[in-house]
Amino acid sequence: MSNIDLNQVKLAANTEIDNTSSLKELGDLRIKYLARKGIIAGLFDNINKVEATSRPECGKQLNALKQEVTEKINQKALQLETTQTQDAGAIDITADGILPILGKEHVLHRLIEDACEIFTNLGFEIVTGPEVETEFNNFTGLNIPLEHPSRDTFDTFYIEASKSNQKLLLRSHTSPVQIRVMKTRKPPLAVVVPGRVYRPDAVDASHSFMFHQIEGFCVDKNIRFSDLKGVLNLFLKNLFGEDIKMRFRPHFFPFTEPSAEVDISCIICKGRGCSVCGRKGWLEILGAGMIHPNVFKNVGYEARRYTGFAFGMGVERIAMLKYGIDDIRLFFENDLRFLKQF
Ligand code: PHE
């Protein structure tokens, strides 16, 4: 065994180690050179063929070679490990980001907020009331006679087993909040009431046993029908657009006198007549009127001193007209494909 043999082994090992690109190949090289039956061990085996005098020197050189190859392989292993983990966890900064799915307000909630904001800008305050009401607030206080059909169980959910002598019910409109506010406060009042109401209707494309209303009322000395018209005109133009037209049709409500139903020019056909407005060019949008003197009496107001107007509208109906939705059930099914559109 000569220096040349050792140098050749060293050279071969170095080039082979340098050229490996995987830990697997490197493992093979470790076996090839350093294992018990590997090349370097083979050289050690041959040491007795060397002249006795040069054996110590030869052994030294072999140990040095073994050491060198071991270190080189260890170093290479380290290098391969780090580049491999870097590759695996590499971040492609040019890749498209993943948009997180953001929640948003329900379309009805958005509409209620928008409507309330228009009214607060006009000086109204927002008041809410409970969904479980007394018969007095929901009917009697509002001048609705005992024999009125809206009182029977086909039109109102009554709550059984109420301990008080007052019958309790799920409010069938937001008007009882008029009674609540007027019973506890004195005019001037300008109040808007958003909220849920309940009626035992069979569910179909245009009926739901629960829906939303926005009530509004204003009481002071000298409040006139023209104030009602002015407020509703501003509100409807704000909500539906400047070019919308409004008209009042005579109507009847027990709690207002005179009463009216208010229409807007059809937002789909702009009044020309289409399937949404039934070729009429007008859409019924809310009920309104001047608060009946009996209502003032029922809350203890001096009916001669004050006048006021009130109006009430269905939120689902307005949303359906505004967005061209033909089935009320869509609002409550919470299908994301529907809700995402708004
Ligand atoms: N409460 C009436 C309804 O639910 C709407 C309304 C409110 C009408 C106030 C006039 C005044 O149909």
Boltz pocket constraint, residues with backbone or C-beta under 6 A from the ligand:
constraints:
  - pocket:
      binder: B
      contacts: [[A, 172], [A, 173], [A, 174], [A, 175], [A, 215], [A, 216], [A, 253], [A, 256], [A, 260], [A, 287], [A, 288], [A, 289], [A, 310], [A, 311], [A, 312], [A, 313]]
      max_distance: 6.0
